[in-house]
Amino acid sequence: MIAALICVISIAALLQFFISYSRSIIAAHRKSDLSEQVREVVGIEGQNVGSDQFGRLVQLIRLCPQKGDDQADLKIVGVYYWMMGVLRSTARTLAPRITSWAERERIDCAYFVAVALDRRIAYSRDLLAQQMSGQ
Amino acid sequence: MLGPFDYVLTLLSFLAEAYVVVCLCVSKNSFRYLSLNVYMLAAGSVTVGGAFVLQHFGVSSPIYAYMYYYTDALLTISLFFVIMSFYHQVFQQMEVGKYVRWASVFLLSATALFSYLVVRQMPSHNLTSRFVVEMSQNLYFVGVVLTYLLWGAVVKLRETRTRLIQLVLALGIFFSSDAACYALRNLYPGLEANFLKWVPPLAGTFLPLAWAYTFTKISEDARLETARVAAPRLAAHQHS
């Protein structure tokens, strides 16, 4: 009985801590605006990124040279995006409010990856410019 | 018998622990995060000591089991001092540090006493070993409760220091995953071989990695709105 209670409380706390931890990583990128270039590459209008563009953005980010400081962030956000996808699917019929919240979180995840892509593109450009000036 | 994945996790956690200590030393923050620094040093030493014992005596030897559980209990107790230091940072302006210290010492003693009372009823000759295992389980759960209360205080007091927020949340993930693992082990012993045996090493690697990440990427001056971070229920509570 006590073990079951501890198990339920711990798993509930784990979920809450993980959600907040992921959101603390995503929140830092929310203030950044997307450049014209990345919007053109991904096909985004305005500053809004669709949640379904997450996969495509991750594929694009794999094509860019690694800056080396966003790998861990991307992994955590990837897990969080997947988790929100599961939550959205399971809560669809039971709790529409949770579904719309999960969808907003997925949009934030996609926006986070778009900002990371933007930074990698800028980094690649700098690398290229350095090489050109070296020649 | 340990596999390559175990060795990778051991190496990763040791590197991350050493990195945090060096990082705090270089940024001259060793005394600011003294308890965290001590914990990381102790955890690094335990990782090296554990690898040595494993190499010489094997994973199924009683010496390794003793070392694992005793050092685990000691490390968990030192993590309590880390939590206390976080409480101290959160309540710094309210000057309630003294009460926090006393409350933590009381909680720690109460947990030890409760564990002893539970173990005393068991028909076993090996009282000390059982006591350590029982106390470890209980300490993890008390750790979850303390970290959750701390997180509640962070949200309620609208603490904005990003570094502190991430340190607390990483600690929360560590404690709650380990506490859930111990509880699931008691409920479903069959899960141990395939799934649960991976949880403590993964959580043990996650914590130094997450702290290393925080100390590297998040500056001391970085600020964050807690309302943006808190999971929906807590955020809603804050707005009310």
Contacts between the chains, C-beta under 8 A, distances in Angstrom:
chain1	res1	chain2	res2	distance
A	3	B	183	4.8
A	3	B	186	4.0
A	3	B	187	5.2
A	4	B	183	7.4
A	4	B	187	6.2
A	6	B	141	5.3
A	6	B	179	6.2
A	6	B	180	7.8
A	6	B	182	7.6
A	6	B	183	4.2
A	7	B	180	5.8
A	7	B	183	3.7
A	7	B	184	5.8
A	7	B	187	6.2
A	9	B	141	7.8
A	9	B	144	7.0
A	10	B	141	6.9
A	10	B	144	5.6
A	10	B	176	4.8
A	10	B	177	7.7
A	10	B	179	4.1
A	10	B	180	3.7
A	10	B	183	6.1
A	11	B	176	7.4
A	11	B	180	5.0
A	13	B	144	5.2
A	13	B	147	7.9
A	13	B	148	5.4
A	13	B	172	6.6
A	13	B	176	4.2
A	14	B	172	7.9
A	14	B	173	6.4
A	14	B	176	3.8
A	14	B	177	5.5
A	14	B	180	6.0
A	15	B	231	7.9
A	16	B	148	7.9
A	16	B	172	7.9
A	16	B	231	4.7
A	16	B	233	7.8
A	16	B	234	7.5
A	17	B	147	7.7
A	17	B	151	7.3
A	17	B	169	5.4
A	17	B	172	3.6
A	17	B	173	4.7
A	17	B	176	5.9
A	18	B	173	5.8
A	19	B	231	4.5
A	20	B	151	7.3
A	20	B	169	5.4
A	20	B	229	5.3
A	20	B	230	5.9
A	20	B	231	5.3
A	20	B	234	7.9
A	21	B	166	7.0
A	21	B	169	4.1
A	21	B	170	6.6
A	21	B	172	7.8
A	21	B	173	6.2
A	21	B	210	7.8
A	23	B	228	6.6
A	23	B	229	4.8
A	23	B	230	7.8
A	23	B	231	7.6
A	24	B	162	6.9
A	24	B	165	5.7
A	24	B	166	5.6
A	24	B	169	6.4
A	24	B	224	6.3
A	24	B	229	4.6
A	27	B	224	5.8
A	27	B	225	7.3
A	27	B	228	4.6
A	27	B	229	5.8
A	28	B	162	7.2
A	28	B	222	7.7
A	28	B	224	7.0
A	30	B	228	7.5
A	69	B	217	6.8
A	72	B	209	7.4
A	72	B	213	5.6
A	101	B	232	6.3
